[in-house]
Structures are given as structure tokens and as C-alpha cells.
């Protein structure tokens, strides 16, 4: 009777999961789970539960090395077949699930939908996947738990954390200083002099005009500063960097890309294997799943374009092309600045 009642409770339930579009590692976000009861009867004490991982072990036949000579029909020599052993195949590491805890709905009216906000938090960057969900209930007597698996497949790319770190705050002033010097060295035609406004760069102040007018005056040019910055993630080989140093470099690249996406700087991106659009979110999605790679691209190709380069690399300082030092700022993975 308990099982029959539980089946009635789970009959006619449909499930919908809404996830945020952009999720950052370590930062809580909100999703929503909606259950609709299309049955004629109300449902009680229903939980949405993540599907349990498949614990079944797959086996394969593996031949043992016995060194048995081949069969020769002329000599009528027979040999026994090689021994075969069943050995477990190590399971591949599946992506971590999106939903890890049950979500409880105490009551669902007939022909009605209920939604519950769910706080989600992902500790690391990368790919998360949900390959199944279930609706479960212990109604009416809690003698057993009845679960109905709901077909559900969803993948979520968790972006690297972009909150400023101590390393980020240490690097940023020096980077900004060198970038400003590089930009200031370019000549533009003077358009007019005007009064200083909040947000104007101090390097544009005309001190002679300021002394004459007793008001801070700035120079305005015929075109805006071409503040072009290219962030280059020179992805190292696996043996060239430690895991913790690599993750710190990925997070630093993501933080810098996010910081300069403020509309005042034209930012482009380059990395081995990166062919996405020159947009910050696209580059962050690349950093979300990137892993050390043995492929090495010449820095001259990555740095082509005439912009000021911000290069994050694990190469030795002596291997950097000389011409790049004049228009690039280097961050060496695993080495202090």
C-alpha cells in the first residue's frame, strides 16, 4: 500500500531547472527548480534528488603472457588456450554534478507548479554536468523511498574566479604605469583646450594654460587614445609548471581580463588554441576549461597586432624575443615579479 501510494504521488510530475548564464568559481549563485503537477491528485512530500553515480564496474578480457608456441598441424602438437582474466577497467573521471543536495517540496497542488530558489556554489573552475535527476517521496508512511528518474541532461561551464587576489593587487600598479607610459608616447593632433572634468587623465593637463586661466585645463585630441591591450595566456606544457602555480596563473589572467573590460581599453586576447571572438566572456570560457598543453606557439605570432601586450608565461626570461620587451609586460608563472 505504501509503494502504491508513493507511485500515485510521483505520477504526472514534470521538472524544470533554471541555471544562471554566467557562473564564477567560489561565488554563490541562485538557480531555480520548478515542479509541475499535471496529475489529478495533489502530491505530498516530494524531493528533487541528484541521480546516484553508476557504481557498476566494467570488465574486459585481458590475455596473459604465457609464451606458448603456435600449433603445428603436421606434428599434431596441441597446446592449451591462453588464460583469460577479468580485470576491471578504471572508470574515467566524470564531471562533478551541478546539483548535489535534495530540494524539498512539501505540497504540490493538482495542475499547479511550484518553484524553489536553490543556492549553488562551485569550488573550482571547469565543466560540470548533470546526467539525471529524480523525484522521490517517502509518503505516506516513510516505510520506503520511492524514486522516479527524470530524463535530464545539462552542462555548465564555471568560469575562473575574478575577485582581486594579493598577486593581482601587487601586479596592477606596475602594469598600469607601464601601459600608461606606452600609450602616452603616441602623438595625436591637438583639437582644443577645455576645463578639467572628472575622469580625465592627469597627463593631459596643460599646465601653461592652467596658470593663465587659474583653472585646470586639459588638452583634447582629435581622436580618443588608442588604448589597445592584448592579454596573452601562453599556455605551458604539463611538465613546465606545478598545478597550484598553473591555477593561480589562470585565475590571474581571468582577473586581469575582467578588470580591463571596463570600456576604456580596447582589449583583445590570444592563447594557443584560442579562436573565439575577442570578447571577455569568450576568453573566460576558454580559461574555464584550459589545461596545460604541450603545443608551443611562437610569442611573436601571439603578440602580433601593434597593441601593448600583457603576457602570462612559464618560459625562461632568456628565451623571450628582444623586440617584445619594449611593448610588453611579462608575468612569469611560478616566479615572483
VOGU-3710 file (C-alpha; in Angstrom, 3 decimals, decimal comma):
1> xxxxxxxxxx> 0,000/0,000/0,000  2,830/2,391/0,811  4,523/1,743/-2,547  1,255/2,130/-4,422  0,532/5,457/-2,711  4,060/6,692/-3,438  3,668/5,873/-7,134  0,470/7,909/-7,262  2,259/10,868/-5,633  5,039/10,822/-8,266
11> xxxxxxxxxx> 2,727/10,313/-11,232  2,352/13,298/-13,550  5,262/15,367/-12,182  7,421/17,310/-14,638  10,674/19,021/-13,760  12,386/22,198/-14,955  15,724/23,596/-13,810  16,857/27,176/-14,474  20,547/27,969/-14,109  22,352/31,333/-14,315
21> xxxxxxxxxx> 24,069/32,090/-17,585  27,482/33,007/-16,146  28,813/31,334/-13,007  32,157/32,067/-11,348  34,123/29,636/-9,222  33,779/30,174/-5,480  30,960/32,697/-5,842  27,443/31,635/-4,752  24,698/31,932/-7,345  20,987/31,196/-7,477
31> xxxxxxxxxx> 19,196/28,642/-9,605  15,558/27,629/-9,597  13,850/24,241/-9,624  10,250/24,087/-10,765  7,948/21,072/-10,434  4,572/20,969/-12,131  1,908/18,508/-11,037  -0,155/17,578/-14,106  -1,964/14,790/-12,280  -5,487/14,881/-10,925
41> xxxxxxxxxx> -4,417/14,413/-7,315  -2,129/16,546/-5,149  1,375/15,347/-4,316  2,937/15,391/-0,875  6,494/15,398/0,454  8,359/15,348/-2,863  12,116/15,827/-3,151  14,222/16,501/-6,232  17,360/14,404/-5,815  20,511/14,086/-7,940
51> xxxxxxxxxx> 20,937/10,756/-9,641  23,427/8,497/-7,914  26,584/7,799/-9,922  26,799/4,432/-11,630  28,843/2,215/-9,333  28,843/-0,763/-11,685  32,311/-1,950/-12,670  33,027/-2,660/-16,287  35,207/-5,657/-17,146  37,337/-6,662/-20,086
61> xxxxxxxxxx> 39,174/-9,762/-21,171  42,927/-9,455/-20,859  45,263/-12,147/-22,206  48,093/-13,309/-20,005  51,606/-13,675/-21,427  52,334/-17,429/-21,311  54,826/-17,772/-24,164  53,011/-20,819/-25,654  54,301/-21,968/-29,053  51,887/-21,954/-32,015
71> xxxxxxxxxx> 50,012/-25,091/-33,110  51,639/-27,124/-35,897  49,136/-29,480/-37,598  51,889/-31,641/-39,209  53,367/-32,590/-35,868  49,946/-32,925/-34,268  51,059/-30,869/-31,327  48,270/-29,302/-29,360  48,507/-26,511/-26,893  46,002/-25,144/-24,454
81> xxxxxxxxxx> 44,373/-21,767/-24,985  45,897/-18,770/-23,238  44,432/-17,990/-19,864  41,990/-15,106/-19,815  41,406/-12,964/-16,795  38,691/-10,478/-15,965  40,225/-7,189/-14,939  38,330/-4,014/-14,045  38,697/-1,047/-16,354  39,402/2,100/-14,310
91> xxxxxxxxxx> 36,410/4,419/-14,722  37,039/7,803/-16,285  36,615/10,849/-14,086  33,159/12,235/-14,871  32,387/15,943/-14,431  31,170/16,974/-11,000  27,379/17,257/-10,688  25,568/20,582/-10,695  23,016/19,682/-8,025  24,420/17,833/-5,022
101> xxxxxxxxxx> 21,668/18,180/-2,382  17,956/17,299/-2,397  15,386/20,069/-2,804  12,187/19,530/-0,850  8,604/20,373/-1,882  6,110/19,694/0,942  2,939/20,057/-1,155  2,087/20,280/-4,858  -1,439/21,103/-5,900  -3,009/19,436/-8,914
111> xxxxxxxxxx> -2,476/21,336/-12,196  -0,129/23,704/-10,425  3,614/24,468/-10,449  5,889/25,341/-7,544  9,378/26,865/-7,726  12,161/26,957/-5,146  15,337/29,023/-5,384  18,483/26,970/-4,848  21,852/28,378/-3,865  24,648/26,855/-5,897
121> xxxxxxxxxx> 28,357/27,172/-5,278  31,117/25,607/-7,329  34,552/25,418/-5,694  36,618/25,237/-8,876  36,571/26,278/-12,490  35,705/23,795/-15,210  32,892/21,747/-16,661  30,025/20,498/-14,506  27,319/18,170/-15,800  24,059/16,723/-14,540
131> xxxxxxxxxx> 23,149/13,478/-16,274  19,995/12,696/-14,366  17,623/13,846/-11,659  14,953/12,053/-9,723  11,755/12,901/-7,901  11,442/10,957/-4,663  8,954/10,636/-1,859  8,509/8,697/1,403  4,807/9,429/1,525  2,644/8,172/3,173
141> xxxxxxxxxx> 4,254/6,034/5,903  8,020/6,560/5,400  8,476/2,795/5,125  10,416/3,194/1,881  11,628/5,859/-0,521  10,103/5,744/-3,979  12,141/7,443/-6,722  11,287/8,112/-10,344  14,191/9,071/-12,607  13,528/12,117/-14,765
151> xxxxxxxxxx> 15,483/12,421/-18,046  17,703/15,460/-17,614  21,000/16,471/-19,201  22,629/19,810/-18,560  26,205/21,082/-18,784  27,517/24,167/-17,035  30,836/25,916/-17,609  32,073/27,525/-14,398  34,331/30,499/-15,104  37,508/31,174/-13,088
161> xxxxxxxxxx> 37,212/33,436/-10,071  37,793/37,107/-10,910  37,995/38,627/-7,425  41,255/40,532/-6,846  43,960/38,496/-5,151  47,116/39,671/-3,417  49,128/38,854/-6,527  46,669/40,830/-8,679  46,876/43,897/-6,423  50,674/43,705/-6,469
171> xxxxxxxxxx> 50,953/43,498/-10,250  48,270/46,004/-11,260  50,043/49,302/-10,317  53,227/48,403/-12,195  51,241/47,150/-15,178  49,119/50,308/-15,312  52,210/52,501/-15,065  53,996/50,837/-17,973  50,805/50,747/-20,034  50,193/54,476/-19,480
181> xxxxxxxxxx> 53,769/55,294/-20,489  53,357/53,228/-23,651  50,070/54,954/-24,562  51,359/58,429/-23,668  54,251/58,056/-26,075  51,919/58,167/-29,075  51,363/61,534/-30,764  47,947/62,978/-31,630  46,781/66,272/-33,127  45,567/68,816/-30,588
191> xxxxxxxxxx> 41,901/69,672/-31,034  41,156/72,166/-28,222  41,750/73,109/-24,588  38,916/72,691/-22,108  38,334/72,618/-18,365  39,250/69,543/-16,404  36,408/67,045/-15,870  36,253/64,046/-13,520  37,803/61,041/-15,219  40,332/62,976/-17,309
201> xxxxxxxxxx> 43,891/61,656/-17,232  46,378/63,807/-15,348  48,879/63,526/-18,202  46,550/65,598/-20,426  46,671/68,669/-18,143  48,105/71,750/-19,875  49,967/73,490/-17,075  50,671/76,709/-19,017  47,002/77,162/-19,886  46,117/76,302/-16,296
211> xxxxxxxxxx> 48,432/79,042/-14,948  46,997/81,641/-17,335  43,325/80,867/-16,674  43,666/79,941/-12,989  41,545/76,855/-13,836  42,782/73,354/-14,513  42,778/72,930/-18,296  43,297/69,723/-20,252  44,223/69,031/-23,829  41,641/67,280/-26,016
221> xxxxxxxxxx> 42,782/65,495/-29,131  41,148/64,910/-32,484  40,651/61,216/-31,629  40,494/59,173/-28,486  43,541/57,431/-27,125  44,003/54,052/-28,759  44,312/52,177/-25,512  44,871/48,749/-27,008  45,833/45,919/-24,684  46,328/42,289/-25,683
231> xxxxxxxxxx> 46,213/39,711/-22,893  48,236/36,660/-23,888  47,974/33,412/-21,941  50,996/31,448/-23,104  49,716/28,022/-22,088  52,672/25,979/-20,782  53,387/22,281/-21,088  52,328/19,996/-18,195  55,893/19,380/-17,039  56,793/23,077/-17,075
241> xxxxxxxxxx> 54,591/24,227/-14,201  53,112/22,986/-10,943  49,366/22,537/-10,576  48,894/25,266/-7,968  51,003/27,737/-9,939  49,025/26,952/-13,076  45,677/27,521/-11,363  46,951/30,804/-9,935  48,029/31,896/-13,420  44,621/31,047/-14,888
251> xxxxxxxxxx> 42,860/32,993/-12,150  45,210/35,952/-12,598  44,571/36,006/-16,360  40,820/35,913/-15,727  41,013/38,704/-13,131  43,036/40,962/-15,438  40,700/40,317/-18,369  37,702/41,155/-16,177  39,384/44,279/-14,769  40,162/45,776/-18,192
261> xxxxxxxxxx> 36,688/45,040/-19,567  35,531/48,470/-18,394  35,022/50,073/-21,791  38,002/52,432/-21,579  40,504/49,971/-23,044  40,227/48,020/-26,281  41,160/44,550/-25,067  41,979/41,552/-27,232  43,058/38,055/-26,274  45,424/35,392/-27,536
271> xxxxxxxxxx> 46,353/31,892/-26,411  47,406/28,628/-28,057  44,250/27,029/-29,411  42,035/30,031/-28,700  39,967/31,000/-31,749  36,910/32,562/-30,111  35,690/36,129/-30,515  37,612/38,969/-28,915  35,193/39,239/-26,018  35,929/38,921/-22,326
281> xxxxxxxxxx> 33,327/36,245/-21,608  34,524/34,141/-24,515  38,098/34,301/-23,212  36,925/33,452/-19,678  35,137/30,360/-21,044  38,415/29,323/-22,662  40,211/29,779/-19,328  37,468/27,818/-17,559  38,410/24,547/-19,262  42,016/25,113/-20,336
291> xxxxxxxxxx> 44,650/22,595/-19,243  48,437/22,528/-19,743  49,270/21,649/-23,326  52,481/20,534/-24,975  51,779/22,677/-28,041  54,000/25,763/-28,076  53,329/28,790/-30,291  55,920/31,482/-31,023  55,302/34,551/-28,900  55,810/36,735/-31,976
301> xxxxxxxxxx> 52,658/35,259/-33,517  50,621/35,653/-30,333  51,792/39,250/-29,846  51,168/40,428/-33,420  48,794/43,365/-33,807  50,508/46,505/-32,524  48,847/46,589/-29,099  50,553/46,637/-25,726  50,971/43,027/-24,628  50,316/41,529/-21,227
311> xxxxxxxxxx> 51,970/38,120/-21,391  51,453/35,376/-18,799  54,043/32,709/-19,500  56,180/29,978/-17,967  59,084/30,459/-20,371  62,545/31,398/-19,179  63,355/35,092/-19,301  66,300/34,488/-21,610  64,041/32,863/-24,230  61,818/35,935/-24,667
321> xxxxxxxxxx> 62,356/37,694/-28,049  64,139/41,004/-27,531  61,662/43,064/-29,560  58,798/42,129/-27,223  60,325/43,709/-24,120  59,617/47,242/-25,417  55,864/46,781/-25,797  55,020/44,003/-23,332  54,597/43,366/-19,639  55,561/39,827/-18,607
331> xxxxxxx> 54,178/37,782/-15,737  56,166/34,595/-15,218  54,186/31,678/-13,843  55,611/30,391/-10,580  58,221/33,152/-10,340  57,998/36,379/-8,339  57,729/39,672/-10,244
//
